[in-house]
Amino acid sequence: MAANFWASTQRLHWQFSRETLSDVRQQLEDEDRNLVQQYPLPDRRLLSIFFNQQLGKLGKKMNIRQQALATAQVYMRRFYSKVEIRRTNPYLVLATALYLACKMEECPQHIRVVVSEARQQWPEFIISDVSKLGECEFYLISEMNSQLIIHHPYRTLQEFQGTLNMAQDDVSLAWSIVNDHYLTDLPLLVPPHVIAVTAMFLALTLKPTQTGLQSAATSAAALSSASPTSKEPAGTSQGPPSTQQKKVQHLVSWLAEGEVDITACIECSQEIISLYDVWEQYNEKTCKEQIARFVKARGLDK
């Protein structure tokens, strides 16, 4: 097991540029052009929201901890970067990813328990044959080249909260933002420590007393002006700053003095804010119907 992210298979084999990831997905769709046209699907982020909610319900039944759920989401995102989703039963893949993630995160569940709970939750898509999940497990492992160790942002978040004197409310919000980033492509694009820093920044700007996402988008501009030679914290304005503004200024100053990729933090902020914008269009019924259409039509539920 690689204790260091920089030497891990995650960085060496599962970190893409946006262009590369887009090309990989486009190639998958080009190979199955008729299938893609016959069974249109919602925005990828809306599907991710649907899968996340379904995974959360399944995990809650078995008291699965958050890190295992996060690992399962990364497995699904990796798998579907190699396999066209319309060629699979996403419900079986979801249950299998959770089963495998629990093994890797040292909170294993018996295969019969996972199949039983999954069948109760999705009776029209999951059969009671445990061998199906076993076969799917080998499929996932094969497509991920047995590279199953996942480095998450949670540890970095815990390490930095003391350094930045973050209040518990801020830490809790940052933790939620880290959870939400798994609904985007960010786990395949940037290192986990960048996600942690971005979550802390957004946690300090996404406040009920402010203007929400607009405030975060505006505040993100402060990051772009941070540099190692800055004499004052980015975003400094005239007049006495509020406690929250001081926290933001402290974070930006800390970033300017460190080695964190500020450009990557800005892009991550924009990606997460974009997720929250598109979330307003989410419709569970639509996602479920469009997935069911190709699963049933192609007999993938058998």
Protein Blocks (a to p, Z undefined) as FASTA:
>chain_A
ZZbfklpmklmmmcccfklmmmmmmmmmmmmmmmmmmmccddfklmmmmmmmmmmmmmmm
nopafklmmmmmmmmmmmmmmbcfklpcfklmmmmmmmmmmmmnopaccfklmmmmmmmm
mmmlccfblklmmmmmmmmmmmnoopabccdfklmmmmmmmmnopafklmmmmmmmmmmm
mmpmklmmbcfklmmmmmmmmmmmmcfklnhjmmmmmmmmmmmmgcfklcbdehiaedjd
dfklmmmmmmmmmmmmmmcdfklmmmmmmmmmmmmmmmmmpcfklmmmmmmmmmmmnopm
ZZ
